[in-house]
């Protein structure tokens, strides 16, 4: 077990619960319910990390499958949050929330099944030692990157072109930087930390920390662009204030 990783995951859950409460106070915020669903997805990811990264003694294969599915689904939800700001559908409506939750469940179940089939080799179609497991690689490694890139591009266009503001971009760039640092710890520095501490600490501890900070920065970004005094575009091309 890695107590440090477990404690950080618990801290992440508590911080995210606080962000959920703060989000609920922003009654007029665009995409409030959709963003809260993203936060709930992140909580599920952190609960899974207690059992996978933290090494809590339960069936690791099952929780790893749920963990991978939750990561993919949560990042898909984040991407859809980037679309919500364009008001293609009215936010907070049953249609908007239903499409978001249903599509996320599809990714959760689909990725989870492939991960489980890989771990338990039920059908032999996703053998972990063969190239046929490319589906899990695409879903877990490539698709989340596409979702992240899409979210940042959509939000940058929204802030710079629609709102005509620059200050919120500091939060957005900060979130991207913090997330990137976490991934560097996870995939590059982790082996050196693990060797130096004889396996007592690894890069996943720092990845959890920086991902949490990135989520907080994303919340700060979302909060900053949903204030009641932002100028709103009008049909004549001018801006007005609510």
Secondary structure, 3 states (H helix, E strand, C coil): CCHHHHHHHHHHHHHHHHHHHHHHHCCCCCCHHHHHHHHHHHHHHHHHHHHCCCCCCCCHHHHHHHHHHHHHHHHHHHHHHHHHCCCCCCCCCHHHHHHHHHHHHHHHHHHHHHHHHHHHCCCCCCCCCCHHHHHHHHHHHHHHHHHHHHHHHHHHHHHHHHHCCCCHHHHHHHHHHHHHHHHHHHHHHHHHHHHHCCCCCCHHHHHHHHHHHHHHHHHHHHHHCCCCCCEEECCCCCEEEC
